[in-house]
């Protein structure tokens, strides 16, 4: 992972304590870990899905669907 999926910054950039907290573990990723783009996030009663326009979709089920 090149970027933090909760704040979009590189891991070495600043304090990521809030990003690693217990509450953050329950949140879906908001930024792509590959390119730091803001992702489109859909939250449902069954879980969540997050889609990066460049790197595809990830879900709370742990699957990854890549797009071109």
Beta strands, then each sheet from edge to edge (+ up, - down):
strand 1: 40-44
strand 2: 47-52
strand 3: 56-59
strand 4: 64-65
sheet 1: 1+ 2- 3+ 4-
end
